[in-house]
Amino acid sequence: MLSCLMNNKWIIFLLLPCFAFANEQKDLSFAGFASQGISYTSDNQFFDEEDSTSFNMTILALQANYLFNDKIRLSGQVMYRNWGKIESARIDFLVADYQFINQQNYNIGFRLGRIKSDLGVFNSTRDIPSARPSIFLPQSVYQDTLRDTTTSYDGISLYGNQVFELGRLNWTLAYGRYPVSSDLSESILGKELGGDISTENNTQINTTWESISGNWTISFGYENPQAFAKPIFDIGDPIAMEAGDIKFDRYIFSHQYFAELWDFTFEFIYQDTEIKGFDLFVPYLPSFLQQPEFPEVTTDSLVNAGFYGQWRYFLKDNLTLMIRYGRYFTDIDDKDGSLYQQETGMPAFSRYSFDLSAGLKWKISPKWQINLEGHFFEGTAAISPTIKLDHSDNDEKYWQLWSMQVSYSF
């Protein structure tokens, strides 16, 4: 926890005096949540490498908000997250929000600090049990593998909205850098090839159109995060990986429709990925003796794509049924993975992932809720190498994930 706070010291030094002043005022409020769950996987150890059954599903968060007036707001949240193999404590967000134009039909403002990403329907609320539709968000769009490059960034954003006769336009223009931890290093490189990783400044654009009646929305977002990774190895290791760069051009399209007793959400992600470096080699051998059969990792354009459709039906005021189907492809030019299998000998199903899932959310009281859900997978592309680097067992093509979560919000 301490090291996390030190890594974010520039934000703290910038905003903490404001919170110190706010603490003496009356318009200060606190909120938070705690959740605990259990998961079971039939194969592939998707969630936790140690056992097929895991209790490593704990999230704790505390949030503070202060309103100076109708234009200036300060807010922050600290969060502890033990999610499968990944355990971390960090500042989730810490923001100064100034709305310098506040008119009846349009508003413009800016945010400074650690800011939650607006891309996608659920990115800004992905950890809040009461706000997300399921325990596990659809991995076809919200990949836990790349969580550190999608959740919150250190920087500045300009935002606004305009009301028209036919609806409302919301927009955000942001610039900043995603803070990263060893979690991202393991997610990209795998636990066997862990190392140091850093990110570059990233531009983000997001627009949302909301109908005049508020029953449907359409969103489009873009960002271009970049990461540099340097794997760590010893001279005696049997295999190692060179340093490399990963650049994303990420596009997300979202649509939601709301009816009286049900709603429908559709999202599509398109990632043009450029990878340079990361070539495999044997550390103790000179360069002229290196094995030429290692596959080349560098690629000018590897396009990942995924989508899902989600339907929710409100059985009662406190009981919601969810059904969802999603698909993800590591390479849209090789959707079935056959070319990859020919080139590497790895199974074709490691390059795609199909997920049919269903769940129930039961809100026991205004503060307590229980979630139950099941997933039926084909393919292993959604599995992070944090858990398992080699998905080559042909018996693991079809597998299931079952989970339950209890949460408390205040």
C-alpha positions, 0 to 999 in steps of 0.5 A: 500500500505504501509503495503504491502511494509513493508512486502516485505522490505527485497527485497526492501533493497536488490534491491533498491540501484541497482535501485537508481544507475540505475536511473542515467543511460540511459538504464532505461525503464518504462512500465505499463497498466491500465484496467477497466471492468464490469461483470454480473453473473446470479447466485452464485455471482461468482465475487462479493458478493454485486451485480450480476453486478460489476465494481470491475475490476480495475488493475493498474501496473507500471514496471521499467527495467534496463539493466546494460549489456547483462548479468545483468538486474533489473526489478520490478513492483508494482500493484494495483488490485481491482478484485471482492471482493479482493482489494490489492496493492503489489510488483508484482515482483522485480528481479535481473537477472544475465545471467552468461553464454551467448553462441550462443547455450545455456544460464544459469542464475539465478534470485533473489528477488520476481520472477514470477512463470513460471508454466503454459502458462499464470502464469507469464503474468496472469494480463497483458491484452494484454498478456492473452487470456481472461478476466478471465483465465480458472479456471480449471487450474488458480484458483483465489482461490489459486492465492497467491500460484501460482503467484510470490514467494520470493526466487531464481531461476536457469534457462537456455536453450539449442538449439538442431538440433530438437528444444530448451529446456528451464528449470527453477529450483526455491526455495522460498516462496509464499508471502500471504495476507488475500486474501488467508486466505479468499479464503481457509477458507471463509469470515466467517472463516477468519484468519491468514495464512503463507506459507513454502518454495517451490521447483519448476521445469519447463521444456519447449520443443520448436520445431525448427520452433517455431510452437509448445511447450510442458511444464511440471512443478511441485511444492510443496507449503504448507500453515498453516492457523489459523482461528480466532473466538470468544468464542460466535461464533456458529461455528468455525474451528481449525488450519490446514495445506494444502500441495500440490503436483502440476503438470502442463502439457501444450501444444501449437500449432501455425498456421498462422491464429489460435492457440490451447492451452491445459493444465492439472493440477493434485494436490495431496492435503493433509489436516490436521486439520480444524475440525469444533467445537462449541467454547462455548461447552466443548470437550465432548459435541461437535457435532460428526456429523460435517464432518471430514476435514482431508484427506491424499490424495485428488486429484484435477484435471482440464483441458481446451482446447482453440482455438483462430482464428485471424479474422483480425490483430486486432481482435481475436476470442476465444473459450474454454472448461474446466473441474475441479474436486475437487476429481477425485475419486468422479467426479460427487460429488455423494459420497460427497452428500451422506456424507455431504448432500451438492449438488453434483454439488458443487464438479465439474465445467464445463465451456464453454466460448467464447470471442473477443479481439479487439485491437483498437490501439497499446495501447488500446484494448477491450475484450468481453466474456461469460461463461456458467457454470455447477457446483460451484467448481470454486467459491471461499468461499471468495464470498460464503461459502455455495453453496447448492442451487439446483437452482445454478447448471447452471449459466453464467458470462458475462464481458467486459474490456477496457485496456491501455498499454504503 
